[in-house]
Structures are given as C-alpha cells and as structure tokens.
C-alpha cells in the first residue's frame, strides 16, 4: 500500500489559539512502514521479566511493564495520550507514563513515539518536550527529538499542525472499544 505524504499549509485563522492547517496529500511510491515491527527481544514471561535488566543495569518496574505492554497495542497510524494510558491501565499518572517511555529500552518495538499530550500537542520524545519556540527542558532541549517524533508519525500517516498539534483528531486511539 503506498504511503500518503502530506504537505502542511498554515492559515491565518485560529481555533482555540492554535494555527490551523490544511493538508495537501500526494501518493508516494514507498510502503508505509510500521516502526514497531522490528527484531528486538521483548520479555513476555514473568520469569524473563524478573531477570531482565536494561543496558544501564536497571530493572523495569511492574508499572513500566504495564505501560510498555499497553503501548505495544497502539496501531500504526494512530496516537494516544499519556492520560489515556493511565485511564486504560487504572494506575499511574501522565508523568509516570512519560517517565517510563523516556526510559523505554525497547524502542521502536514499544512505539513510544505514538504518545501525545492530552491537549493534542506533540508532547515529548527522548526527554525533550516540544519543538521550536515551544521547546521546554532547559538549554539541552533543541526540539530536534520532537521534530524526529513528528517525522516518524508523518511516515505513519499522522499529521501535526505547524505549531505541533494533532491535525486530525480521528487518529486518536484510546484502546477501549
């Protein structure tokens, strides 16, 4: 199936203080790749999980395993929020989910790039939050990681406005029927 490449065109109108965008779609001759489809060992049994350590020698907590297990179920071309993961799991906070994903040793098999903020903003990636003028996190935050996240999601068909907000909220997935 050919991927659909979109080009964002910003408008001067504003909705809720955010720039709006229009997408101009064109079909390109490359296959859409599910970035979570890779060859990484992901422990599934309790016995494997008890002995598993990250490259830094740290163990993964039960909450982190729950976040990673849920995140693996997010379909290619869809996104969910840090808050929706908490609701689905019945535990934790959006910050605890973000912390688990910031330390995700299984990327891209556990597709942490598919998680955005509840206000539909691109959110964080690899410890950075936001892009350009919206970037937060001190001097170390260049916004480059979140731009990389946007590129990854664009390859999956998820488009963001010029200022980093989800352009099509129908792509939001909450994991509930």
Order of alpha helices (4+ residues) and beta strands (2+ residues): beta-beta-alpha-alpha-beta-alpha-alpha-beta-beta-beta-alpha
